[in-house]
Amino acid sequence: MSDLIITHVDLDGVCSAALAKRYLSTDPYVVFTGPKSLARSLEKVREGHERIIITDVGLNHDQADAVEAQLKRLSGSKVIWVDHHEWEKEDLNRMGSLCELTVEPSPSAASLFFKKYGDPQDETGAAVAAIGDDADTNTNALPNTLAYKHGSWDIRGRIYLVDALARGELEGEQVKIWKQEVDQEIQDAERLVSGLKPLVSASGKRYAVLDMRGRKASGTYAAKLAAQRLDLDFAVVIYSCSSVSFYRGLRDTNLLPLALKHNGGGHTYACGANPRPGLLDRIACFLMKHRMTGELNQIVKEAGELRQDTSPRRDLRHGRQPFR
């Protein structure tokens, strides 16, 4: 019988998958997905796997019925699910009855997985967990984090990294190549940030809007650079007409409610919205790189209207045993 890992597409997901692979001590197949596509990914999983590990993928409440149905279908497999995003209490109870579920606050899913299933004496595992923390908090203090992020933008890079990190290979020729490419991204980020002017929200918070469409720069790096240079509380980063992210700056700011309102999710310090442009808007965005749709303008407008009270409206909890 084979093993399967289902993980998120970002670097934390990659690190989590590498740690899961070390835990399994087998050669599992790895599937990359996200909260919106989790149910569809599970639908494609055939029955008969001995173990299925889901890491760094939160559960969107509107996906709960479909995900629950798939977990019931796959009940012949041992399912382990480790996540550090915020869940609704009801969903924790439902999924916790169907799998070995761990949902707790943590800088990254990777470090949470290592805490739960790793060997404390495993120096390689600890190093991979630290990379997950460095990446998902957008600290980027470790020497190779930006290169790993760059490489994890495509499926080939993710697969390479999962295997390399699982083996403890933190350096290599491929990482050197990525570092050179990252240098170009850093220069592009410098140019972008040099032309930005800080804005002030309704509650006096300083922020900036970064349009990454058509640029080489990493959005996470550019957001952090802008926060440092412009003394920002947060940054709004536009990746496409259907993808906007919010990154906390130098002071505590919770943009998660805004992300949730616009079909997204994440953490209080890094979260994303998923606008849903219509067909005409999608065509226009394809033809005109920096087109601002009505929904994009609305999201930027609401970010500027940010008030001090930013607690999520729904009953979102970090999962712990009493909730199960």
N, C-alpha and C positions, 0 to 999 in steps of 0.2 A: 504494500500500500504506500502511496506517495503522500507528501506533505505539501501544503499550499500556504503562501503568505500573501495577504491583501493589504496594501499600504498606500499611504498618500503619495502624491507626486512630488512633493517638495523634499528638501534635504533632510528635514527631520524624519519624513517617511522613509527615505533611503537609509538613514542611520538606524531607524527602528527595525527595518527589514534585515539589515546586516546583523543586528543583535538577535533578532528572531532566528536567523539562520544559524548563528553560533549556538543558540539554545537547542535547536532541533538536531544539530549535528548530522544533517542530511543535505541533500541537494534539492531543496523545494523549488517549485515554480513560483515566480513572483508576479503579481498583478498590481498595477498602479491605478488608483482610482481616487475619488473624492466623495464627500457626503452626498452630492447631488446624483452621482452615478453609482453609488454603492449597491443599491438594489439590483440595477441592471448587471453589475459585475457578478453579484452572487447568483443571478439567474443563469449565468453561463458556466457556473462551476458544476462539474459532474459529481455525482455521489460516489463515495468509495474512498475519499481521502482519509488517511488515518488522523491527521491533525490539520486544522486550518487556523492560522493566526491572522487576526485583523489588527493593524496598528495605525495610530495617528489618523484615524478616520472617525469623525464624529457622526452622530445620528441626527439628521434633520427630522423634526417631528412629523412632517408630512410624508416622510418615507418609512415611518415606523411599521405600518401594516405590511408593506411589501417586504421589508427586511425581515420582519418576524416570520412571514410565510416561508421565506427562503431558509432561515435558520431551522425551522421545523423540518423542511425537506432534507436538510443536511444533518439531521440529528444523529446519523450514524457515525459522524466524525466528531472528534473532540475539538471544540471551537474555543479559542482563547482570544479575547478582545481587550486591547489595552489602548486607552485614549486619555488625553488631558484637556479636551475641550469641554464646554459646558453643555450639559444635557438637561432635558426636562425630567423631573422626578418620575413621572409616569413611564417614560421610556426606559429609565434605569431599571425599574421594576420588571418590565416586560422582557427586556433583553437579558437581564440578570438571571432570569429563570430558565434561559435557553442556552447559556454559554458561561464560561468562566470569565466574568467581566470585571475589569478594573478601570474605573474612571475617577481620577484624582487630580487635583491641581499639581502642576509640575511645569518647569520651564520648557520641557519638551517631552514628547511621547517616548523618545529614545531613552532618556534618563529614567522615566517612570518604568519602562520595560526592564531596564537593567536593575533597577531597585527591586522589582517584583520577581524577576526570573534569572537575573545574572548571578554570576559567582563573584562575591566581593573581592576575591583574590585575582580576578581576571583583569589584568592591566589593559589589555587591548579593548575589552568590553567597556571599561571605564573611560578610555580615551574616545571611543566612538560615541558614548553617551554624552561626553563633554562637547563633542562636535555638534550633536543635536541641540544641546542647550545654547551653544554659541550662535548657531544658525537661527533657531526659532525665536530667540529673543532679539535677533538682529544686532547682537553685540559685535560679531565678526572680529573678535580679538585674536583668535587662533590663526596661525600662519597660513593655513590652507582653506579656511572656510569659504572665502569668496571664490576660490577656484573650484571647490566642490559644488557650490551653488551654481556656478556657471556651467559646469559639466552636467548637472542634474536637470537642465532644462529640456533635454530630449531623452527618449527611451533608451538609446544606446548608452548614454552617459550614466543613467540611473542603474542599469543592469551592471555596467562595469563597476560602479562604485559599491553597489551592494556586495558583489563578490570580493572586491579588493578590501573593503573595510571589514568584511567578515573574516578574511584571512589575516587581517592586521597590517595590510599594506597601505600605509597612510601617505606614502610618497610614490613617485614613479614618473616615467616619461610622459604619460598622459596628463598627469597633474601639472607637470612643468609647462606643457603646451597650454593648458587652461590658464595658468598663471600669466602667461604672455598675453593671452586674449583678454584676461581681466584687466591688465594694464591699460588696454585700449578703452575698456568700459569705464575705468576710473577717470580717464581723460575726458570722456564724453560727459560723465557725471559732473566733473568740474565745470565744464562749459555750461551745462544746464543750470547748475546752482548759481553760477556767477550772474546769470540774468534774472534770477528770481527776486521778488520783493515780498516780504512777509505781509500777511493779512491779519486782521484781528476779528475774532468771532464776537457774537453778541455779548458773551460773558467775559470778554477781555483776553481770550486765549489766542496766542500767536500760532498761525499755521500758514502753510503754503500748498499750492496745487501744482503737482508735477505731471506733465503729460509725457509719458514714456513712449508713445506710439511713434515708430520709426527711428527710435534711438538704439544705440548699442549698450547704453549704461544699464546696470542692474537697478531696478526700482528700489529694492531694499537698501542698497548702498547709497543711492542718490537721496533717499529720504533721510537716512541717518546723517549724511553730509550736510543736507539742508538744515536739519535740526541743530546741528552743532554750529554752523556758520551763521544762521539767522535767529538762533535762540528760540526755536519753535516748541510749542506744546504738542503739536501733531502735524502730520503731513497726509495729504490726500493724493494718491498716486493713481493716475488713469493708465491702464495697460491696454484697454481696447473698449469698444462700445458696450461690451458685455462683461467687463472686469475692472473693478475699482477696489483699491486697497487703502486701508488706513493704518498708519504707523504712529505709535506714541513717540513723542519727542523727549525733551529733557525733563518734563514733569508729568505726573500722573494725569492721564486723560483717557476716558473710556468711550471709545467709538463703537463698541460692540452693538449697542441698541440700534444705531444707524445701519450697521451691516445687516443685522437681523431683519430690519424693516424692508430692506431691499434684497431679499432672497439669499442672504449670505450667512456668515458665521465666522468663528475663529476665537481669538483671545481678546482680552481688554487691551493688550499692548500691540497686537497685530491682528487685523481682521479684514475681511473683504466683503464687498457687495457684488451681486450678480445681476446687473440690469438686464432687462429682457426686451431688446429693441425689436420692433416689427420688421417685416420684410424690407420695406422701403428704406428704413433707417439702416438696416444691415448692408444693403446695396450701396447706400450713400457713404457709409463708413468705409466700405471697401474701396470706393472710388476716391474719397476725400479723406486722407489720412488723419487729419486733426478735427474732423467734424464733431461737434458737440450736439448730441441728441437731447431731446426734452428731458429724458430721465437722467442723463449725465448732469445736465444743468441743475436739475432738482436735487440730486445728491450733493453737488458742490454747494448749492444754496443752503441745504439743511445742515451741512457741516459748518457753514458760517453762522448759522443760528444756534449753534451748540450752547446749551446752558450747563450750569454746574451740576444739576441733577441728571445724571446720565445712566442711572441703573436700568437694567433690562426690564421691560414691561412684563414679560412672561415669567413663569415660575421656573427659572433655570437654576440647576444645582450642580455642583461637582459631586460625582457619585462616591459614596462611601458605603460600607456594609449596612448601616441602619436603613438605607433607602431601598435595599434589595428585597 
